[in-house]
């Protein structure tokens, strides 16, 4: 893995909180920032993925599929809360 340096400017309060969290987690500040950026990128990619999937959705086809379930009760463990 290639590493690179980047001068990161954080607000003092944000930097202070990040340092405290890194210490509490027992990791280096650099590691904490790397993980935080990776998590944010993953969340954004996931959001994009589901938006693209939703854009391709065929709602009438999905409703027809759901109607095929008929009046059968849910399989044990698939019940909605309160059922």
Order of alpha helices (4+ residues) and beta strands (2+ residues): alpha-alpha-alpha
